[in-house]
Amino acid sequence: MHEMAITQSVVDAIVARLGDAAVSCVRLEIGRLSGVVPDSVRFCFDVLCTGTSLEGARLDIAEPAGRARCHDCGAEFGLDDFIVLCPCGSANAAVLAGRELRITSVEVA
């Protein structure tokens, strides 16, 4: 489960930056095309925060939808899965959003 390693990196980064400051909320952005399962991150977060300054912190996760732009017709369109195919039929498209995986904010109590 790579979500465990990803969540451990999030916890480690916050502890390294804030030290012993009590954290009340962590906000993440996990794009729908990132390949990361938000529910698994939630489970791992609760387990990994035990005994740290993040213990008891709330985890909020935003899940931005996928978006792409076709290089052939110029249309911008939504993506619901990993198949990047424009409604015009072209696969010549660039993913604009949906692959995000970042800490957007941390609230200290």
Number of C-alpha atoms within 10 A of each C-alpha: 10 12 19 17 12 16 21 18 12 18 19 16 13 19 18 10 10 14 13 12 15 17 21 16 17 21 16 21 19 23 22 23 23 16 15 18 15 19 11 14 23 17 13 18 25 16 14 17 18 12 9 16 19 24 16 16 20 17 16 15 19 15 18 17 17 22 18 20 20 21 14 13 14 12 13 17 17 18 20 12 12 13 9 22 19 23 13 11 11 13 14 13 19 15 18 15 18 24 20 21 19 13 15 12 12 17 13 14 9
